[in-house]
């Protein structure tokens, strides 16, 4: 059985981590996966161990960069010989120690996988990370053998045009278990009842980290503008992050406490989509957001950022794009139009035919890893 080492899992159960778990769950009986994590804890660690994966830990780079570098080197020096491939998932190229040590200690196949399209950090830290990213981008072809991305937009953030036009580049779909998201009227009624939502109330949904990239304060401002003309409108926010308290303060100051529910991190997200009537994602930048694939599989009309989210993600015709530079009232109007659309139970078939069903996509990766 081939042994693959995965790096890039954080402590957060976000889109990248869920993406990796989805694939591992379909492939673990045919391919053995282990994980190297520069954190004390790995997202979904218990689930991964149940699947037979070993999860190894080292110091976090954000805590002690020198010690993290030493830990990473020591791990690869001891263990690289076991693996035929390393699969390094990243949102930035600010650190590529894992790939460098994989090369140094003899892992023959070295995949770099881009999951984003811009720097998530701001300020001094953001500027430093951009410098490191650009430096490593210029040499990534020296340490990696295969170049993956969740979209062409994400690929351009990581790779040169030469790599993008080569046979070594490929887009790996952020595939999901589509059947879990299929629209179900009974489940919709159950979830709305649990959330205290009435039949005559419309629900705008958001799923993601409450951080700079996802633009959550702007999202709440859009909802506020919509709510002023539609007092029966509700918003469900799934996820947490560094801006969570700031978002909650805005809701209190705007007297929206009874209209906005912060649900935190949930393990029933597929069910929560059933309760929604539209999905809102005004991100500042994205690779190929898994949540938009999920929302479309659930048949939801979606409103998303036009100038930062690739049109590639519109698999169903359900995504309306709005430029981030436009005023809030333009977003409000587009959201209002989306809520007037009929839900599309047939959208799931389009998501599957576009290659975003995990069962089909996993088979293609199985062929790649088995070579």
N, C-alpha and C positions, 0 to 999 in steps of 0.2 A: 504494500500500500504506500502510495506517495505521501511524503510528509511535507507540509507547507507551513511556513512561519508567517504569521500576520502581525504587523505593527500598525500603530495609529489609533488604537482604541483608547478613548479617554474615560473619565469617570462618569461622564454624562450619557444618559440613554437618549441620545439625539439621533438625527437622520443618518449620519455616517455609521454609527454603532448599530443601529437597527438594520441598515443595509447589509452590513457584514454578517450579523446574526442570521438574517434571512437566508443568505447563501450557505452559510455553514450548516444550518439546520437541514438543508436539502442534500448536502454533499458529504456529511461526516461519516456515513457508512461506507463510502468508497474512497475517501481521501482523509488523511489524518491532519488536523489543524492544531497548531500550538500558537500561543500569543506571548509577545514580549511587550510589556507595558511600562512606560516611565511614569508610574503612579503607584500609590499604595493599594489602590483598588481599581478594577476594570469593570466597565459597564457590562451588565449581563453575565458577570463572572460565574455565578452559581449555575446558570443555564449552560454556559460553555463547558463547565466541568462535568455536568450531567451528560453532555454529548461526547465525553472522553477527551476533551482538550486539556492540555496543561497550560496554565497561565503563570508566566514568570514576571517578576516585578523588579524594578530598579528605581533609583531616586528620580524625582521629577526635575526636569530642566528648569522650571520656574522656581524651584526651591533652592537648588544648588547645582548650577550648570556643570561645574568641574566634576562633582561626584556622579552626576547623571552620565556624563561622558565616560567616566571610568567604569561605571556599572554596565553600560551598554557594550563597551569594548570587551569586558570580562565575559559577559554572557555569550557574545558571538564567538569569542576565542574558544570557549568550552563547548558550544553547542552547534556551531554552524555546520559541522560535518553531517549532522542528521538530516538536513533539509535539502530538498531539490529545488526549492523556490522560496523567495521571500515576496510577500504581497504587502507593500507599504502604502497605506491610505493616508493622505494628507490634505489639509486645507491650504497649506503654504509650504514653500520650500526653504523656510528659514532654518531648518535643521534636517540634514540628511545623513546623520551619523549611522543610522541603521543600515542604509544602503551602502555606505562606504565600508563599514565593517563586514557586511555580507559579502562584498566583493573581495575584501582583503583576506577573509577566512574561507573563501571558496564556495559560496552558494552560487550555483551556475546561472539560475534564472532569477532575475531581479526586476520585479514589477513596481513601478511608481504609479500611483493612482490619484488623480486630481479630483477633489470633491468640491471645489469652490472656484470663484472667479475673481476674487479681490481680497485684499488684506482686511481681516476682521478687527484688527487693532487700530487705535487712533493715537494721536499725540506722539510723544517721544518714542514710546515703545513701538508704535506703528511704523514710524520712520525707520527705526533700526531694523525691524523685521522685514521691511521692504528692501532695504539694502542687502540683507542676507538672502532674501528670496531671489533677487535679481542675480546675485553672485552665483548661487547654486543652480539657478535656471541655466546659466551659461555653461555649466559643466555637468548637467544631469545626464547628458548622453554618454558621459565617460563612466558613470557608475551603474546606470540602469540598462537593462536589456529590452524591456517592454514598457510601453507608455500608454496608460489607460486614463480615461476621464469619464465623468458622468454626462458630459455634453461637450460639444465642440467649443463652446464658450469657456468652459473650465479647462479644456485642453490648451487653448491659447494663453491662458494665465500661467501655465506651467511650462509650455514647450515652444520651441522655435517652429517656424513654418516648415523647415526641413523635416523635423520629426512628425509634424502634423500630416505631412504629405507622404510619409513613409508607410510601409506595411507593418511597422512595429507599433503604430498608433491605432487604438481602437476605442470606440465608445462602448462602455459597459452600462446597460440600462439600470437605473435605480428601481429594480423590479420589486414587486410586492405580491403577496398572496391575495390575488384579486378577489377570490371568492369570499374572503372575510369582509370585504367592503361593499358587496352587492346590496343594493337598496332593498330594505325589508320593512314593510309598513308596520308589522307587529312590533318589531324591535324599535322602530321610531317612536311608536306610542309609549312603549315601556320606558325608554330612556328619557323622553320629554316629561313623563310623569315623575320620574325620579329627580329630575332637575327642577321640577315645579314650573314647567312651561305650559301655558295654556294653548289650546288649539288655534286661537286667533292671533297668537304672537309669532312673529318672524324671528328667526335666530341666525345671526351672522357668527361664523366660527373662525377661530385661529388656532393653529397647532404649531408650536415651535418654541425655541429659546427666546426668552425676553431679554434680548441684548441688542447692541447697536446694529448688527447686520440686519435683523428682522424689523427694525424700525417700529417698535411696539407703541411708542407714544403717538406717533403719527397715525397709526392704526386706530387708536382710541379716539383721536381727534376726528377721524373720518366717521367713526360710529357716533360720536357726540353730535356731529352735524346732521347725520341721518336721523338720529333719535329725536332731534328737535321738531322734525316734521312727522315723525312716526313714533309716538310715545309707547306704542305696544312692541317696539323693536327690542330685542335682547341680544346680548353678545356673550359667547362662551369662549374663554381663553384657556387653552390647554398648554401647560408648560411652565417653566420657571427660568430664572436667570438673574443676571446682575442688575437689571432694570425693573425687577418685580416690584420692589417697594415704591419706586418712583411712579410706576404705572398705577398702583393701587392708590397712591396719594392723589393722582390726577382724577381718578374715578370718584374719590371722596369729595374733592374740591368742586367737581362738576355735578355733584348730586346724582350720580349714576349708580349708587350702590345696589339698588334694587333691579338694575337693568344689566349689569355686567357681573358675570360669575368667573372667578379665577379658580380653576380646578386643579392647578399644579400638575405634577407629573402623574400620568395615569397609565394603567396597563389595559384599558378598555377603549383605546382611541378609535378603533374601527367601529365600535358601537356608537360613540359620541358623534361621529360624522352623520349617523342616521338622524339625529335630532336637529341637525342644521338645515338651513334653507339656502345659504350661500356661504362662500369661503373667501376670506380676505387676506391677502399677503402682499403688503407694500414694502417688500424688502429693498434694502439699499444695494445688495448684490447677492447673487446665488450662483450655484453651479447648475444643478438640475434638482430642484427641491422635491424630495420624496413626498412631502405633504400635498403638493399639487397633483401628483400622480394618484395618491390615495383619495383625495377629494373628488377627482374626476371619476375614479372607479366607483365611488358612491353616488355618482350622478349629479354632483353639485355644480351649479354655476359658480365660477370663480372670477375674482377681480385681483389682478397682480400688476407689478411694476413692469412697464414696457421697456424701459431703457436699460434694465439690468438683468431681467429674467429672459432667457432665450425663448424665442417662439417655438423651439423644438419641443418644449414641455407641453404645448397645447396638443394633446393627443386626440381630443374629442370634439373640438370646436366649442367647448364650454368655457374657455379662458378668455376673458376680456382684459386687454392690457391698457394701462393708463400711465402716462409719463409722470415720473416723480416730481418733475418741475412744475406740474400743473397745480393750481390751488385746491384746497380741500373740497370746495363745492363741486369741482369736476369729478373728484373721486366719489363724493356722495351721490351724485347723479348716476354715475356708472354702477354703483352698488345698488341703487334703487332699481335700475333697469334689470340688473342680474336677479334681483328678488322677484321680479315680475315674470321671469322665465319659468317654464315648467321643468321640474326635475327630470333627468334623463336616465331611466333604468337601463337603457340599452347602451349607455356609455361604456360600461364595463367590457363589452365586446370589442370596442375600439381600442381600449387600453391593452387588451390581450393581443389583438392583431398587430399593434405597434411594437410588440416584443417586450412588454413590461410585466408579463406574468412570470413570477419567480420560478415556477416549475419548468417552464421552457428555457428561461435564461440560464438557470443553474446547469442544465444539461450541456449548454455550450461551454460553460466554464469547466465542467468536468472533463470534456474532451481536451481543453487546453492544458489543464493541470496534469492530465494523465500521460501527456507526450513525454 
